[in-house]
Amino acid sequence: MKNNKIEQLLYKKLDGRISEKETEKLSQEMANSEELRKTFRQISELRKQVSQNAEISFKPFFEERLLSKLNSFTPAAEFITSWTTSLALSFRQVAITAIIILFILISFNLNNGNKYSIENLLGISNSNIEYAFDPVDNLMGSLKL
């Protein structure tokens, strides 16, 4: 408990808010302890470096810019934006793949027929309704090898 009180006095001295009585007590403790003097020097040096670098590391109006970004941050809007972007990217890949497959099928159908026509383009065969619903013709057609 005593070390904690001495440490608090040390920080009070560094902050400049220490009474004369506390100053005397701290001076006595520092005279008796090399470790306390070393700690005091380390903390003083650290505070000095931080205070010198603090002004250089932040641009002007840092607090205002930070607060405006924090106030304008909407996680739902950001999620929707990222989701729609990924959806558009996925759709683009699927669309390109579908176009390639469609091109291959159209090329195959056009090269399969004797003439270039819409029926060959879409792969439609010339058959009448009787042939489509006649079970004997369908059975015989499926048995032909």
N, C-alpha and C positions, 0 to 999 in steps of 0.2 A: 504494500500500500504506500509505503514511503517513496519508493521509486516512481510510482505513478504521480504522486504529488510533486515531486522534484521535476518530473518531465513536464507536467502542466506549467510549473513556474518557468521552465526553460522556454516553452512556447509563448507564454505571456511576455517574457522579456523580448523575444524576437518580434512580437507584435507591437511592443511598446506600451503595453497596458499593465504595468507592474508597479506595486507600491514599494515604498522604501524598505519596509519590514521584509517583504518578500525578496527584494533585491539583496538584502544582507544575508538572508537565509540561503539564497541561491549561490551567493559569492562564497560562503563558507563551504557549501557542498562541492562547488567546483574546485576550490582550493584543495580539498581532501581527495577528489576523485579525478584521476587522469582520463578515465573512460567517459565521464560526463563532459569534460572539456573537449574531448575528441568528438563526441556526439554533437556538441554545440557548434563546433567548427564545421562539421559535415552538413548539418541542417542549415547553417548560415550560408554556406557556399551553394547548396542546392537551391535555396530560396533566391539567392542573388542571380544564379543562372536562369532560373525560371522567370524571374521578373524582367530580365534583360531580353529574353527571347520571346516573351509573350507579345510584345508590341510588334515585332517583326513577323511573327508567324501568322497573324490574322490580318486580312485585308480590312479596309475601312467599312463601317456599317455591318460588321459581322453578325452582331446580335439581331439586327433588323432582318437581314437576309435569312438567317437561321429560323427565326420565328415565322416569317412569311412562308417559308417552305414547309415548316411543321403544320401551320394552319391550313395550307392549301393541299396537304397530302390526303388523298382519298384512296384507301386500299381497294374499295369495290370498283371504282372507275379504272384503276390501274389493272386489276384482275380482268375486267371485261375487255380492256384494250389488248392485253397480252393474249387473251383467249381468242378474240376475233382475228388477231394477227396469225396465230398458230392455225386456226381454222382455215383462213385464206391460203396459207402456205400448203396445208394438207390438200385442200380442194384443188389447188393449182397442180399438184403432183398427180392427183387422181384424174384430172381433166386431161393432162398431157398423155398419161397412159391410155386413157380411153380413146383419144384421138389416134394414137398410134395403132391400137388394136382395130379400130374402125377402118383405118386406111389399109391395113393388111387384109381384112375381110373383104373390103370392096375390090382390092386388087385381085384377090383370089377368085371372087365371083365373076369379075369381068374376064379374066383369063380362062375360066372354065367354060364359058359359053362360046358359041360360034359367031355371035354378033354382039355388038355393043348396044344394049338396050336397058331400059329401066328394070325389066324383069331379071336380067342377068346381074345388074348392079345390086339389086336387093336379094338375089338368090331365090326368086320365085320361080317355081316350075309351072309349066303349062299343063294343067290337068283340069278336067271337067268335074262337075259335082257328082256324077254317077261313079266315076272312077274313085273319087275320094271316099264315098260311102259304101262301095261294093266290097263285102268281106272276102270274097273269093279272090278278087284282084289284089287286095291288100295282103292276103295270106300268101298268094303266089309271088308277089313282089318281094316279100320278106324272105321267102325260101330261096330265091335266086341268089346264086353266089357269084 
